[in-house]
Amino acid sequence: MTKKVVAVTACAAGIAHTYMAAESLETAGKALGYDMKVETNGAIGAENVLTAQDIEEADVVIIAADIKIDPMRFTGKRLLVTKSMPAIEDAKGLINQALEEAEVFGKKGGKVGNIQIGNDSEKVNFFTHVMSGISYMVPMVIASGLILTIANLYAFQKDDLGRIVKWGFDTATPMGELMSNLFQVGQVGFKLMIPLFAGFLAKSIADKPAIAPAMIGAYIANDAELLGANAGGGFIAAIAVGFLVGYMVKGLKKIKWPRFIMPIVPIMIIPTIATLVISLIVFYVIGQPMAAGMDAMYNGLTSLNENYKSAPAIIGIICGAMIGFDLGGPINKTALVFGTAVFTDTLAKNGVDGANFVPQTATQAAIAVAPLGVWLASILFKNKFTKDEKVAASAAFGMGMVGVTEGAIPFVASDPVRMIFANVCGSAVAGGLAAATGCKFFGGIGSPLGTFVGYVEQPVPFITWILCIMAGVLVTAVLIGTMKRPVEGTIEASN
């Protein structure tokens, strides 16, 4: 009888890892002769959802996710929980491991990957909760950023060299008023993204009752006027609020509340208590110190950029290298979030003239380097790529052109040391050059297309941004071609 395996895949952004893991599992399951069904929990929501019958008939269940997935519907089934990367790197091995090692979920004391059953203990780490928050924040960041970009195209008036000479909307005209309103919409999105992040970080820890208190607390922590400070607490404050609320609510849920008030405990009592407590903590304990710390950090970065000519390049190299290191993983996302936070917070505080563009510009310049680098290597060094790798490289090109760095993951999985080195070097070059040349990324797509689909201020219009990125792409491609061994038996290799 054919074995049936079901799986759920998810990643922080819900874009690339989610579907790459699903495709790998489906392909591996078919190759092994198993009946395989994979549910994806991407940015669009759950797709190809597992039915009760699917779960009932399954011999084993695999959860390959970088965010918290509720396993309760799999109670009584053999379950293995892991991250998305093992599914991408070795799906066949993961399926076989699940069939051999998975234990029944719901059995007290049983282990299923990173979940410990019994004693209400879930072995998840700091990044699991942070990435859960980021997964909900990403759509708001993208939507708000693109709307701001559209509005900025009408607000930024440039001279012949592409430099901004004036900023503003002519609200006397219908188009000017429309773009002014769109700009406000984008600003609202950026203002709400931090509370949204904190709310779903807290939800990852303590579920729905934690969302409202964390969002309110994070909003207060990022409102300089409410705190009586020069700046908000930024993402650091949001992370602190998210964890404080999450574990506070988790503790409140363990209290044995009187039976007659149980119906209102999750919707009234716990959210009210948690909101009151976190508000007091933000106002009187952590709010102003964190705001002062973030203000000092932003001022310090700005001072470095203004007083030391090499500082932007160094910061750009570091941020770019982080992007190329784990391709959508925690280090990559940390750099992206940091760059976005520095830009949005300094823009809100100091306006366009005082905003710090360096980290965001570097990360966005570097984000397409790894997938475009492996594609270029497959063109320049044909004898070092199999037919299947060349097809995958073409797919990586498409992902790279729209700013999805995860397109290079299959190549990193097959040759991690050499590929990571090549990706980090090329990404660092792109980030460092973009920062050193004075490019300013306001919004749009982080790839060569960003100079057309979005707004990038640069010394030479269109050209500088493309050259900075392509320099990084070329470095990655040459390093891959130099380090990668020729494929035995290919026509190219034999010539």
C-alpha positions in Angstrom: 0.0 0.0 0.0 1.3 3.4 -1.0 2.4 5.5 2.0 0.7 8.9 2.4 2.7 11.9 3.6 1.3 15.3 4.3 3.2 18.5 5.1 2.8 22.2 5.9 5.4 24.7 4.8 5.9 28.3 5.9 8.6 31.0 6.1 8.9 34.4 7.6 8.1 36.4 4.5 5.7 33.9 3.0 7.2 34.4 -0.4 10.1 32.2 -1.5 11.1 29.6 1.2 7.4 28.5 1.6 6.9 27.5 -2.0 10.4 26.2 -2.6 10.1 23.9 0.4 6.7 22.7 -0.8 8.0 22.1 -4.4 11.0 20.1 -3.0 8.7 17.9 -0.8 6.3 17.3 -3.6 9.1 16.4 -6.1 10.8 14.1 -3.5 7.5 12.4 -2.5 6.8 11.7 -6.1 10.3 10.3 -6.7 9.9 8.0 -3.6 6.6 6.8 -4.8 4.6 8.2 -2.0 1.2 10.0 -2.0 2.3 13.5 -1.1 0.2 16.6 -0.3 1.7 19.9 0.9 -0.2 22.8 2.4 1.6 26.2 2.0 1.1 29.0 4.5 2.4 31.9 2.5 1.8 35.6 2.4 -1.4 35.0 0.5 -2.7 32.7 3.3 -3.1 28.9 3.5 -3.3 27.2 0.1 -3.8 23.5 -0.8 -5.2 23.2 2.7 -5.0 19.7 4.3 -8.5 18.3 5.0 -9.5 16.3 8.0 -9.5 13.2 5.7 -5.9 14.0 4.4 -4.7 14.1 7.9 -6.6 11.0 9.0 -5.2 9.0 6.1 -1.6 10.2 6.5 1.2 7.9 7.7 3.2 10.9 8.9 3.0 14.7 9.0 5.8 17.1 8.4 5.8 20.8 9.5 8.7 22.6 7.7 8.2 26.2 8.9 10.3 29.1 10.2 7.3 30.6 12.0 5.0 29.0 14.6 2.4 26.7 13.1 -0.3 25.4 15.4 0.0 21.6 15.5 -3.2 20.8 17.4 -5.0 19.5 14.3 -2.4 16.8 14.0 -3.1 15.4 17.5 -2.7 11.6 17.4 -0.7 11.6 14.2 3.1 10.9 13.8 4.6 14.4 13.5 8.0 15.8 12.7 8.6 19.6 13.0 11.6 21.3 11.4 12.6 24.5 9.6 12.0 25.2 5.9 15.6 24.8 4.9 15.9 21.0 5.5 13.0 20.6 3.2 14.6 22.7 0.5 18.1 21.1 0.9 17.2 17.4 1.3 13.5 16.7 1.0 14.0 13.0 0.4 16.1 12.7 3.5 13.6 14.7 5.5 10.7 12.5 4.4 12.6 9.3 5.3 13.6 10.8 8.6 10.0 11.6 9.3 8.9 8.0 8.5 11.6 6.6 10.7 11.7 9.1 13.7 8.4 11.0 13.9 6.5 10.4 17.2 2.8 10.7 17.9 1.8 14.3 18.6 -0.2 14.5 21.9 1.8 11.9 23.7 3.1 13.5 26.9 6.8 13.9 26.9 7.1 13.0 23.2 9.4 15.1 20.9 8.5 16.2 17.4 11.4 18.2 16.1 11.5 21.5 17.9 8.2 20.9 19.9 8.2 19.1 23.2 4.8 17.6 24.0 3.7 17.8 27.6 4.3 20.3 30.3 3.2 23.1 28.0 6.7 23.5 26.7 7.4 24.6 23.1 11.1 24.6 22.3 11.1 27.6 19.9 13.7 30.3 20.0 14.0 34.0 19.9 14.1 34.2 16.1 11.0 32.0 15.7 8.9 34.6 17.4 10.6 37.5 15.7 10.3 35.9 12.2 6.6 35.3 12.9 6.1 39.0 13.5 8.1 39.9 10.4 5.9 37.5 8.3 2.8 39.6 9.1 4.7 42.9 8.7 6.2 42.3 5.3 3.0 42.8 3.2 2.4 46.1 5.0 6.0 47.3 4.4 5.8 46.4 0.7 2.3 47.9 0.1 3.2 51.1 2.0 6.6 51.4 0.4 5.2 51.1 -3.2 2.5 53.6 -2.5 5.0 56.0 -1.1 7.2 55.4 -4.1 4.3 56.3 -6.5 3.6 59.5 -4.5 7.3 60.4 -4.3 7.6 60.3 -8.1 5.4 63.4 -8.1 6.8 65.0 -5.0 10.6 64.9 -5.7 11.6 67.5 -8.3 15.0 66.9 -9.8 17.6 68.8 -11.7 19.3 67.6 -14.9 21.7 65.5 -12.8 18.9 63.7 -11.0 19.4 65.5 -7.7 16.5 66.5 -5.6 16.1 70.3 -5.6 12.6 70.5 -4.2 10.1 68.3 -2.5 6.4 68.8 -2.1 2.9 68.4 -3.6 1.0 71.0 -5.5 -2.4 70.4 -3.8 -4.0 73.0 -6.0 -4.1 70.5 -8.8 -6.2 67.3 -8.7 -3.1 65.1 -9.3 -1.1 66.9 -6.6 -3.9 66.4 -4.1 -4.2 62.7 -5.0 -0.5 62.1 -4.6 -0.5 64.0 -1.3 -3.2 61.7 0.0 -1.4 58.7 -1.3 1.7 59.8 0.5 -0.3 60.0 3.8 -1.5 56.5 3.1 2.0 55.2 2.8 3.0 57.1 6.0 0.1 55.4 7.9 1.4 52.0 6.7 4.9 52.7 8.0 3.5 54.0 11.3 1.4 50.9 11.8 4.0 48.3 10.7 5.9 48.4 14.0 2.8 47.8 16.2 1.7 45.1 13.7 5.0 43.4 14.1 4.9 43.5 17.9 1.3 42.2 17.9 2.1 39.1 15.9 5.4 38.5 17.7 3.3 38.4 20.9 0.7 36.2 19.2 3.5 33.7 18.4 4.2 33.4 22.1 0.7 33.5 23.6 -1.9 33.5 20.8 -4.7 35.9 20.1 -5.2 37.6 23.5 -1.7 39.0 23.2 -2.2 40.9 19.9 -4.1 44.0 21.1 -1.9 44.7 24.1 1.3 44.3 22.1 0.1 46.6 19.3 -1.0 49.3 21.7 2.2 49.1 23.7 4.3 49.2 20.6 2.4 52.1 19.2 3.0 54.1 22.4 6.7 53.1 22.4 7.1 54.5 18.9 5.2 57.7 19.3 7.7 60.4 20.3 5.0 62.9 21.2 3.3 60.5 23.6 6.6 59.6 25.3 7.8 63.2 25.4 11.0 62.2 23.6 12.9 63.2 20.5 12.2 59.9 18.8 10.3 56.6 19.1 11.8 53.4 20.3 11.8 51.8 16.9 12.0 48.0 16.3 14.0 47.4 19.5 11.1 48.8 21.5 8.7 46.7 19.5 10.6 43.5 20.1 10.8 44.3 23.9 7.1 45.0 24.0 6.2 41.9 22.0 8.1 39.6 24.3 7.0 41.3 27.5 3.3 41.1 26.4 3.7 37.6 25.0 5.0 36.1 28.2 2.8 38.2 30.4 -0.3 36.9 28.6 1.1 33.4 28.6 1.3 33.7 32.4 -2.2 35.1 32.7 -3.6 32.2 30.7 -2.3 29.8 33.3 -4.3 31.4 36.1 -7.3 29.3 37.2 -10.0 31.9 36.6 -13.4 31.4 38.2 -15.6 29.3 35.9 -18.3 32.0 35.5 -16.0 34.5 34.0 -14.1 32.1 31.7 -16.0 33.2 28.5 -14.7 36.8 28.8 -11.2 36.0 30.0 -9.6 35.8 26.6 -11.5 38.7 25.0 -11.8 41.2 27.9 -9.9 40.4 31.1 -6.5 39.3 29.8 -6.3 41.9 27.0 -7.3 44.7 29.4 -4.9 43.7 32.2 -2.0 43.2 29.7 -2.7 46.5 27.9 -2.8 48.4 31.2 0.4 46.8 32.5 2.4 47.2 29.3 1.2 50.8 28.9 2.5 51.7 32.4 5.8 49.9 31.7 6.3 51.8 28.4 5.4 55.2 29.9 7.3 54.9 33.1 10.1 52.3 32.6 11.3 51.4 29.1 9.8 54.0 26.7 12.0 57.0 27.2 15.3 55.1 27.7 14.7 53.1 24.5 13.6 56.1 22.6 16.8 58.0 23.7 18.9 55.0 22.8 17.4 54.7 19.3 17.8 58.5 18.9 21.5 58.3 19.9 22.0 55.3 17.5 20.5 57.1 14.5 22.4 60.3 15.3 25.6 58.3 15.7 25.1 56.6 12.3 24.3 60.0 10.7 27.4 61.6 12.3 29.6 58.7 11.1 28.3 59.1 7.6 28.8 62.9 7.6 32.2 63.0 9.3 34.0 60.0 8.0 34.2 59.5 4.2 34.7 55.7 4.6 31.8 55.2 7.0 29.0 54.8 4.4 31.0 52.3 2.5 31.9 50.2 5.6 28.2 50.2 6.8 27.1 49.3 3.2 29.6 46.4 3.1 28.4 45.0 6.4 24.7 45.3 5.5 25.3 43.9 2.0 27.3 40.9 3.4 24.4 40.2 5.8 22.0 40.1 2.9 24.1 37.5 1.1 24.9 35.3 4.0 21.7 33.3 4.6 19.3 34.5 1.8 16.1 35.3 3.6 17.2 33.8 6.9 17.4 35.6 10.3 20.7 37.5 9.4 19.3 38.6 6.0 16.0 39.7 7.6 17.8 41.5 10.4 19.7 43.6 7.9 16.5 44.4 5.9 14.5 45.4 9.1 17.4 47.5 10.4 17.7 49.3 7.1 14.0 50.0 6.9 13.8 51.1 10.5 16.7 53.6 10.2 15.2 55.1 7.0 11.6 55.4 8.2 12.4 56.6 11.7 15.0 59.2 10.5 12.7 60.3 7.7 9.8 60.8 10.1 12.0 62.7 12.5 14.2 64.8 10.2 12.4 64.8 6.9 14.0 64.0 3.5 17.1 66.1 4.1 17.9 64.5 7.4 17.0 60.9 6.6 19.7 58.2 6.8 19.5 56.2 3.6 22.8 54.2 3.9 21.6 50.9 5.5 18.4 50.6 3.4 20.2 51.5 0.2 22.9 48.9 0.8 20.5 46.1 1.7 18.3 46.8 -1.4 21.4 47.0 -3.7 22.6 43.7 -2.4 19.3 41.8 -2.3 19.4 40.6 -5.9 23.1 39.8 -6.2 23.1 36.2 -5.1 20.4 34.9 -7.6 21.6 37.1 -10.4 25.2 36.1 -9.7 24.5 32.4 -10.0 22.5 33.1 -13.2 25.5 35.0 -14.7 27.9 32.2 -13.6 25.7 29.7 -15.5 26.1 31.8 -18.6 29.8 32.5 -18.3 30.8 29.0 -17.0 28.5 26.6 -18.8 30.7 23.6 -18.2 30.3 23.9 -14.5 26.5 23.6 -14.4 24.3 20.6 -15.1 21.3 20.9 -17.3 19.0 21.0 -14.3 21.2 23.7 -12.6 21.0 25.9 -15.7 17.2 25.7 -15.5 17.3 26.6 -11.8 19.6 29.4 -12.6 17.1 30.8 -15.1 14.5 30.7 -12.4 16.9 32.5 -10.1 17.3 35.3 -12.6 13.5 35.9 -12.6 13.5 36.0 -8.8 16.5 38.2 -8.6 15.1 40.8 -11.0 12.1 41.3 -8.7 14.3 41.5 -5.6 13.8 38.0 -4.1 17.2 36.8 -2.8 16.0 33.3 -2.1 16.4 32.3 -5.7 19.9 31.2 -5.0 19.0 28.8 -2.1 19.1 25.6 -4.2 22.7 26.3 -5.1 23.7 27.1 -1.6 22.1 23.9 -0.4 24.2 21.8 -2.8 27.5 23.6 -2.2 27.2 25.8 1.0 30.7 26.9 1.7 31.7 28.1 -1.8 28.3 29.6 -2.6 28.0 31.5 0.7 31.5 32.9 0.3 30.7 34.0 -3.3 27.3 35.5 -2.3 28.7 37.4 0.7 31.5 38.9 -1.3 29.3 40.0 -4.2 26.6 41.3 -1.9 29.2 43.3 0.2 30.6 44.8 -3.0 27.1 45.9 -4.2 26.1 47.3 -0.8 29.4 49.1 -0.3 29.5 50.7 -3.7 25.8 51.9 -3.5 26.5 53.5 -0.2 29.9 54.9 -1.2 28.6 56.5 -4.4 25.8 58.3 -2.6 22.8 56.4 -4.0 19.6 56.9 -2.0 17.0 54.2 -2.2 13.5 55.7 -1.3 11.4 52.7 -2.3 10.6 50.2 -5.0 12.2 47.0 -6.1 15.7 46.1 -4.8 17.3 45.0 -8.0 18.6 46.6 -11.2 14.9 47.3 -12.0 14.7 49.5 -8.9 16.0 52.4 -10.9 12.9 52.2 -13.1 10.3 50.6 -10.7 10.7 52.9 -7.8 12.8 55.9 -6.9 16.5 55.9 -6.4 18.5 59.1 -6.2 22.0 58.6 -7.7 24.9 60.6 -9.0 24.3 59.5 -12.6 20.6 58.8 -13.2 19.8 55.1 -13.9 23.4 54.1 -14.5 25.0 54.3 -11.1 22.5 52.0 -9.3 22.7 49.4 -12.1 26.5 49.5 -12.2 26.8 49.1 -8.4 24.6 46.0 -8.4 26.1 44.5 -11.5 29.6 44.9 -10.0 28.4 42.7 -7.1 26.8 40.3 -9.5 30.0 40.0 -11.5 32.1 39.3 -8.4 29.7 36.6 -7.2 29.6 35.0 -10.7 33.4 35.0 -11.1 33.9 33.5 -7.6 31.4 30.8 -8.4 33.0 30.0 -11.7 36.5 30.0 -10.2 35.6 27.7 -7.2 33.0 25.4 -8.7 34.2 22.2 -10.3 33.4 21.4 -13.9 30.6 18.9 -14.4 31.9 15.6 -15.6 30.6 14.2 -18.9 29.2 17.5 -20.3 30.0 18.5 -23.9 31.4 21.8 -22.7 33.6 20.0 -20.1 35.1 17.7 -22.7 36.1 20.4 -25.1 
